[in-house]
Amino acid sequence: AYSREPQSTRMEQRVLAVAVLFLGWSLSFCLSQTYLLDDEEGLGRVFDGIGGLSGGGATSRLLVNYAEPYRRQILDYLFKPHFGASLHILKVEIGGDAQTTDGTEPSHMHYENDENYFRGYEWWLMKEAKKRNPNITLIGLPWAFPGWVGHGKNWPYDYPDITAAYVVNWILGAKQYHDLDIQYVGIWNERSYDNKYIKVLRDTLDKVGLTGVAIIAADGDWSIANSIMVDPYLNASVEVIGAHYPGTNTVMEAVKTKKKLWSSEDYSTFNDEVGGGCWARILNQNYVNGLMTSTISWNLVASYYDELPFGRDGLMTAEEPWSGNYVVESPIWITAHTTQFTQPGWTYLQTVGHLAQGGSYVALTDGKGNLTVVIETMTHDHSVCIRPPLPPFSVTSQNATFQLKGSFASIKELQVWRSQFNFKTKKPLFFEKLTPLKLLDGSLTLNLAEDEVYTLTTIPTGQKGSYPDSPPSARFPKVYKDNFNVPNPSFSEAPNFADQTGVFEYYINMTDPGPHVFTLRQVLTERPVTWVADADQTISVIGDYQWQNLTVVCDVFMESIKTGGVFIAARVDKGGQSVRSAKGVFFWVFADGTYKVTNDLVYEVNPFPVTWLLNGDPLWKKTVVLTPKNGWAAIGTHSFELAQFDNFAVVAE
C-alpha cells in the first residue's frame, strides 16, 4: 500500500492481483488457499494491546452502584486475566466538569485553588482493573476542562502552562493518592490540537519527573502526522498517533512518521451480535489494513441509562444496579480471542493479511517460540460498525491452509478456540474450546464458514470464565428516596443520579443545625471548557425513563441569595448532548420569591396536568400536560450556581 514504484508497475500488479483473485474464486470449491506464517524475513510492528474506555462521558456511572457480588463479577469479566475480555488497556476520561456524551464527570480541580483526587469513580475503576491485572496499561484523556482553565474562553490553549499543569496534577494525584502509574496521556478528545501546548505538556511532564509518561496525539484524525513530519520538537514530544474510528485505514503520512499507530477510540456500536461482528473485524483489520497496534473500545461497559445517547455501546451491559442484572455480550468473548493469547510487547508477523474468499488473519509471537493466530470471516452486513460507512465486500465459506515456517516450523500442536455467530439459526456459540489441532509438517487446514472467529495458539491457559446468571432484569423502583445522610461516602456522587450538566456531590452543611446537615450540592459556578454545548442550567436525572405519572418531592436551598434558582422535574425526555433541548415538566423556585412552571430548560411555558405544592401549600391544580408523555425525574439549577438538595423522593404509579 505504501510502494513508491512507478504507476505503470503498480497498475501491472493490480491487474495480476485481480487475475489471481479470480482464479482463487473459480477454484475455491476444490482447492485450499495456503497462507504462510513465517518469521524468517523479520517481524512486523510491536503489539500494544486491546482496551476499553471509561468516560467520554460518564459511561461507567451506574457500575459503582452495583451490590456485591455482581459488581466484582462484572469487573472480572472485563479485567481478570484468562477469564473474560482480559483487557490489556484501560483508558479513562480526565473529568472536566462538563457534559461529554452521556453525562458529566467531575474534575479533580473544580477551581484553581481546589484539588481533590477522590471525586468520581475513575480512580476506583483503575484500581480495580490494576488489582486484577497488575500489568494493565492506564491512559488518561481530557474531554473538557473546568472553566478557570480557559480564563473565560471556551478554549484551553491560550494558557498552555496552566492547562498542562492541570493535566499533570491529575497524573501526580493518581500516583500520590492511589498508587496508580499513568503510562499515556492525551490532548483533547476529538478537538483541535495545538502544537505549542503538546510541547509544553511534554516539558511539564519531564520537569516533575514523569519522563516515562508518553503522549498520544491527537485523538481525532491522522492530521497531526503532517505537523510531526516538519517539527522535530513536536516529533520528539509525541510517542503515539491515535486516531478515532479510522475505518481500519491509516494514511501514508502517519506511516512515514514511524510512530506507533493506534485506533485510540473505536467500536461505539450497539453490542448485539452485529456489534460483536464489527469488533471482530476491526480488531484484526486495524492492523492488516492500517498497521494499528492497539484498538480501544468506546465504551468499556454500557453502565448508564439506556435512553441516553449510544445506549448499550459497551463491551458488555450493566445498567441496572437496582436489580443486579448485567449481560455478558458477544464483544467480551470476541475480545478474548486476542487478549487471552497475547500480551503487549508481542510482535505481529509480517505474514498477515486477507483471506482469498473474504475475512482476515493476523499472527503474533512473543519471540520465545509462542504463536497466536486470529482469523475472522465476518460478512459485511453482520459486521457493520456505527461509523465510518463500510464499503461493500463479500465473504464466502472457504478452506484455508496455514503453513508454519521459520521458527514455528517445529510446532506440532495448536490449541483451538472458535466463535460462531450463527445468524441464520440465531443460536450463537462464543469462545468454545475445540480439540487441539495436530500439525503435519507444519501445516493445518481449516474449513472456514461465514461469520466465524478462530484462535489458533500455543498458549494453553485460555478459559471461558463464568458466574451464575445475574438476577433477572427489573425496572427502576417505583418508590425511591434518598436523604443523602452519608457521613463518609465511598463515592462523591449519590447513587443512580446521572449528572447531565453541572456536578452534584455529597456535602456536609456545617452551618445547618437542623435536619439538613447532609445534602447533595451542585458545586459548579462557572461554565466549563467543553467540546459540546452545555446547557446554561445544571441538571441531574434519575429513575425510569418510562415513568408517566409520578410525584417528585425535594427540599432545596439556594446559596445565591438574590439570584438563585432551582427546579425539580418529571418526564424529562432527553439527556447527553441533547440535554439543552430536553422537554419535561419543570417546577422552578427562585430566591426572589417567584416560581414558574415550564415545559423545558429555557422557560417555555405550557399548560400542564399536575398539582403543584410549595412548602405544602397548593399553587395550581388540574392543569393539563400534553408532551412529553414520559421521562426521568430530575433536579437542577437555573445557572452554574451553588445549591443544595435534600430528602429527595419520587413515587411513580
N, C-alpha and C positions, 0 to 999 in steps of 0.2 A: 504493500500500500504506500510505501514511502520511497519507492525506487526513483532514482534520478536518470534512468535510462531514456534515450530518445523516444519521442512519442510513437514513431513507427514501430520500434521494438515492443513497446508496451501494448500497442494495438495487436501485433502478432501474437503476443502472449494471451491477450483476451480472446482472440479467435481460437487459439489452441485450447484454452480453458473451456470454452463453450463446447468444442468438439469432444473433449474428454468427458465433460459432464453429460453430454448427450449419450455418449457411448455407455457411461455408467448407468444412466437411466434405462437404456434399452436392454441391458443385460442384468438388471437388478434382480430379476426373478430366478436367475440361475447362478449368479456369481456373488461372492462376498468381497466387498471392498476392504483392502488391507491398509491399516494405519500404523506407522512406525512410532514407537515410544522409545526414544534414543537420547542419550546424553553425550555421545561421542563427539559431536560438533559443538559442545558447550551447552549452557543453560540459558533460560530466559530471565525475566525480571524476578526480584525477590517478592514473595507474597507477604502482604502486610495485615491480612485478616479480614474477617466479616464482622459487622457490628450492627447495633441498634441505637436509635436516637430517642432520648427522652427530652421533650421540650419542643419549642417552636410551634405552639406553646401549650404548656400545661397538659400534655398528653398522658402523664402518669398521675394526674391529680387524684383519682379515686383509689389508686392502688394502695396508698398508705392507710386507707380506712378499713381494709380487709382485716378480719379477725384471723388469728391463727387456728388451725394450721394452714389455712388457704393462702394467706399471703406468702408464707415460706414456700409453699408448693409452686406458686406462680414464679417466684424468683428462681427456684431450682430449674424449672423448665427453660428459663431464659439463660441462666448463667452457669449452672453446675456442669463441670466437665463430664463428658461421657454419659449424659443423661437426656438432654433435650437439645435446644438450639446451641448450647455450649459456646456462647458468643465470645469472640476474641476482643471485641472493642465495645466500649460504652461511651457514647458521645452525649453530652448534656448541654442544655441551654444555660448560659450565664444569665440568670434572671435580671431583667431590666425594668421591672415595674410596669410593663406595657402589654396590651393585647397582642399576641404573636401567633395566632391561628385559632386555638381552642380555649384560650384563656390567658391570664396574667401570671407570670412567675415573679416572685419578689426578689428585689435586689439585695445584695449584701451591704449596699450603701444608698439608702433612700435619699440621704442628704450628704453634703460634702464632709461634715464632721461626724458622720454616723457610720459605724461599722458593726455588723452582726453576721456571724458566719454560721448561724443556726436556723435561718429563715428558709422556708420552703422544704422540699423533700429530695432535691437532687443530691445533697450531701449524704443523706441516709441511703439513697439508691446506690450511689457509688460505693459506699462502704459495704452494702450487702453484696454487690457484684464482686468486690475485692475479697470479701470473706469466702466466697465460693470459688473464685478463680484469682489467686494472688497475682497472676501474670497478665490480667486483663489490662488493655490499653485504655487510658482515660483521656477524653478530649473535651474541651470547653469552647463554646462559641456564643457570642452575644447576638441576640435578635433585636435588642433595644437597649437603651441606656437611660438612667434617671435624668430628669430634666436639667439638673445642675451641671451635668457633664457638657451639655450643649450651650450653657450660658445664655439661655433664652432662645436659641435657634434649634430647629429640628435637624441637627447636623452634628456629628461627633468629631469631625476632623479639624475644626478651626483651632482647637487647643489640643494638639496631639499628645503633648506631655500629660495632660490631665486624663485623657481617655486611656492612654497606655498605663498610667499609674493605677487607675480604677480597675482595669483588667488584671494587671499583675497582682494587685491586692487580693483578688479572688483566688488566684493560684497560690499565693502565700498563705492565705487563710485556709485553703484546702489542706495544706500540709500542717500548719500550726495547730489547727483545731480538730482535724480529722485524720491526720497521718495519711493523707492521700497525695500521691505524686501524679500531677497532671503532665502528660507527655506531649500533648499537642494543644495549640490554641489557634482559633480562627480570628477573622477580622470583623465582618458584619454580615449577617446572613442575607444573601441574595440582594445586596445593595451595592452601590458603587464602592470600590476600594480606593484608597489614597496611598500613593507610593511613599510619601513622606511619613504618614502615620505608621506604615508597616516597618519602615526603618527605625522609627522612634520606639516602636514596640520591641523590636529586636534589641536595641540598645538598652532599653529599660529592663528587659529580662536579664540581659548579661550583667548589668550593674548590680543587681541584687543576687547574683549567683545562680540564676536559672538558665544557665547556658545549655542545659540538656532539654529544655522545653522548646520544641520545634514549632514553627509557624506554618499553618495551612492557609493558602490563599487561592481564590478569594470566595469560595462557596457560592459561586454563581455560574458563569460560563467559563470558557477557556481563555478569555481575552487577556488575562494578566500575563500569559506566556509571552506576548509581544513586548510588554514592558520589561520582563525579566531578561529577554534576549539582548536588550540595549542598555541595561542599567546594572553594572556589576555589583553595586551595593545592594540593590533590591534582590539580585540573584543570590547573593550571599545570605540574605535575610530569610528567604523562603525555602523550606525543605520539601513541601508537598504542594502540588497544584491540585486543588479539589474542585470538581465541577458537580453540579446538581442535575439530575435527570438527563444524562448525556445521550440516552438512546443507544447505549453500548458503543458509541463512537467518540473518538478524540479528534484532534486536529494536528496537522503537521508541526505547527509552531510549538505546541506543547511537548511533542515527542522530541523535538530538537533541543529543548532545554535540558534533557537528560534528568529531569526531576522525577520523583515519584508522582505517579498519576493516580488519583483516587476518584471514585464516584462517592463523594463525601455526603451526599444525600440522594437516595433513590427509592424506588418502590412506590410508596404512597398510594397503595391500591387496596381496594376492599378485599378482606382476607378470606374470601371463599376459595374454591378450587382454582378458578381462573387467576385469582391473585397469587395463589401458590405457583401456578404455571408461569406467571410473569416473573416471580422471584427466581424460579429455577433457571429460566432462560437468561436473565441478566447476570446472575452470579457467574455463569460460565462465559457469556459473550462479552461482558465488560472487559475481560482480558483478551479473549480471542479476537475481538474486533477493535478494541480500544486500548489494550495494554494497561488497563487499570488494575492495580494490585490490591485494592481494597474497595469494598462496597458496603455502604451503611444504610440501613433501612430507616426511613421515617414512616411509621414510628416504631419504637421498641415494643410497646404494648398498648393496645387501644383501651385506655383506662380513663375515659371521660364520657360525659353524657352522649349517648348515641346520636342525638339530634343535632349536636354541634357539627361544624364542618368536618368532612372527611371521617365520618363515623366508621369504626372498625377497620381503619387503615393501619393496623399494627400487625406484628408477627403473631400475636395471639390476642384474645379479648378478655378483659377483666373490668367490666363496667357496672358490676352490681355488688359492692361491698356489703350492702344491707342484707343480701341473700347468701353471699358467699359463692355464688355461681361464677365460674370462669370457663373458658373454652380454649383448649389447645388446638389451634388452627393449623392448616396444612403448611404454612410457611415455616413453622417451627421445625418440622421434620425435613423440609427441603433444605433448610439451613444446615441441619445435622449432617447431610450428605457430604458437605465440605468441612464443616468445623470440627466434627468428631475425629477426622482422619488427617488433619493438617494442623500446623501452627504457624503464626507469624515467624518469619525467618526461613521457612521452607522456600524453595525456588521452583518457579514454573519451568517445565521443559520447553525447548523451542518447538518441539513437535506437538503442537496443539492446533486445533482448527475446527472446520465444519465437516459434518458427515455428508457423504455423497447425496443421500436422499433427504437431507434436512436434519437439523439438530447440530449439536456441537460436542466437543470433548476437550477437557483440559487435563493435564497431568502435572503433578508436583512431587518433589523429592526433598527429603531432609539432608541429602548429601551423605547419609550414613547407610545407604542401601535400601531405605524405605521408599515406597512408591504409592501414590494415591491417584486414581483416575476417576473423574466425574464426567458422566455422559448424560446429556438431556436431549429428548426428541419432542419438545413441546411444539404443538401446531400453532398456527397463527391465532386463530380465534380463541384458543384455550390458554394464551399467554399474553394477552393484551394488558399493558400497564396503563395507568391513568394518564401518563404523559411520558415522552412525546408521542405523536401519532406513529403507529407501527406500519411500515411499508409491507406490502404483500409478500408472502413466501409460502412454500409448500414443504410438507414433511410427510413421508410415507414410510411404511414398515420396511425394514432392511436388515440384512446380515452384515455385521461388521467384525472383521478380524483385526486384532491388535497384536502386533509383533514387537516383543521386547528386545531391545538391542543394548549395546554398551554395557554399563554396569548392572543393568537389570536383566540381562540375558540368563542369569543363573536362577532367577526366581522360579520356584516350582509350583507355588500355590498362591492364590489371592482370595481374600475374604470378599463376599459379595453382599451388597445391600441394595434394595430396589424399592422404588415407589411407583405405583401405577394409579393414574388419576381415574381411569375407567369412566369417562364422561358418559358413555352410552348406557352403562348399567347403573350409573350413579352409586357405585359401591367402591369407592377408592380404597387402596391399600397403601399406607405410607410407611416407609422406613422399615421394610421387612428384611430380616437376615436370611439369606439363602445358603444353600450348601456351597462351601468353598469350591473354587474352580481350579482344577489341575491344569497346568500348562504343559504343552508338548513342544519341546524345542523352542521355548519362549513364546509360544503362540496360543491364542484363545479366540474363539468366535462366539459372538452374541447374536441372538435373533432379537432385534430391537423393534418393538411396536411403537405406535404413535403415543405421545403424551406419557413418557416414562422417564425416570431418572435412575441411573445406576451409579454406585460407587464400587470400584474395584481397588483393593488396598492390601498392603502388607500389615497394616495396623490392626491388631486383634481386639482392641479394647472398646469397640463400638457397643452402644447399649441404647435400646429404646426404653427410657425411663417411664415410669407410670406411677400414679397415685389413684386411690379410689375416686370414682366420679365425684365432682363437686356437687354441692346442694343444687336442687332444681332452681331454675330462673324464677324470679318473683318481681313484681312491680314495687316501686318505692312505697314505703309505708304511707297509708292514708292519714295517719296521725303522727306528726313529727314535732318534737320540741327540743330546744337547746337553750339552756340558761348560761352557757359559757363559763360555768363555775369550775374552772380547771386551773388550780394554782400553779402546777408545773407541767404544762402541756408538752407532749413529745414532739409536736409539730406546731408551727406558728399559725396555721390556718385551721379553722373549725371544720369538722368532718362534713363532707358532702356539699359544702358551699363551693361553688366554682366561680372565682372572680373573673369577670369578663373585661372590666376596666377598673383601675384602682387596685388597692391591696387592702384586704380585710384581715386583721391579725388579732389574736388573743391579746387582751390588755388588762392590766391591773390598775384600776382607777383609785389611787390613794386619796383623792380629795372627796370621795363619796363615803360618808359614814354609814349609809343605809344599805339597801339591798343590791346596789349596782357597783360593787367593788370589781367584779369580774365581768368584762364586756367583750364585744367584738368591735374593733375600731378600724375605720377607714383612715389610713395613715398618710396618704399622698397629698401634697399641697401644690404640686407643680406637674404640668403635663410632661410625660416622658418623651425622650427622643426615640421615635419609633418608625418602623418601615411600613406600618399600616396606619390608617387614620383612626385614632382613638376617639371615642365619644367625648364630649365636654363633661359628661356626667360619669360617675362611677356606678358599677352595678355588679352584684354577685348573685348568681341564680342557684336554685336548689329544687330538687323534687322530681316529680313525674311530668314529663312533657305532655302527657295525655290528660292531665288534670283540667277539669272544666269548672265545676262549682266547688269553691273552696273558701275557707276563712283563713286569713293571714293576720296574725297579731304580733306586734313587736313594740317594746319600749325603745324610745330614741332620745338621743341627746346631741344637740348641735353645739359644737365648740366655737363656731363663729357667731358671736352674739347677735350681730345685726344683719349679717348677710347669709347666714347658713340656711341650708335646705336639705331635707331628706325625703325619702319615699319608701313605701312598701308597695309590692306589686303582685299581681296574679296574671296568669295566662300570657306570660312573656314568651314571644314566639321565635325570637332569634338570639343567637349568641355568636361568639367568634368574631371574625372580621366584619360580620353583618350587624353587629350589635347596635350600631348607630341608627339603623332603620328598624329596630325592634318595635313591635306593637304589643299592646297589652292593656292592663287596667292598672294605672299608676295613681296612687294616692300620695300627694305631696303635702308636707308641712314645712313652713318657713319660720325662721327665727323672728321675723317681724310680726308674727301672729296670724298671717294669712295661710290659706290652704287651697289646694286645687286638685282636680281630678282630670287626668289626661289619658289619651289613647296611645301615647308614645313618649319617648325621652325628650322630645323637643316641644312639649306642651301643646300638642294638638288636642283640642277639647272636643269630645263626642259624648252623646248620651249613653248611659250605662245601666246594666241590670243588677245593681249592687246596693247593699246597705252599708253606710259609712259611719264609723264611730271615732270620735277623738276624745280621749280621756273618759270613755264610756258614754259620752253624750252623742246622740244621733245627729248627723249632718244632713244626709239625704236618705231617701228610701225609694224603693220600687223604680229606680231608673233602669234604662234598657241598654244592654250591650249587644252589639252585632258581631264584631270581629275584634281580635281573633277568638276562636271558639275554645282553644286550649293552649296550654303552655306552662312554663315553670313559675314558681313563686320567686320573688327577688326582694333584695334590699339595696339601697344605694343613696348617693348624694347628688345634689344638683350641680356640683362643681368639684374640682380637686380640693377638698377641704377635710378637716378633721371632724369626725362624727362617730358616735358610739351607738351600738345596738345591743339590746339585752332582752331576755325572755322571749325569744322568737318561738312562734308556734304556728303550725299550719294544720288544718283539718279539712280533708277533701271528702266529698261524697262518693 
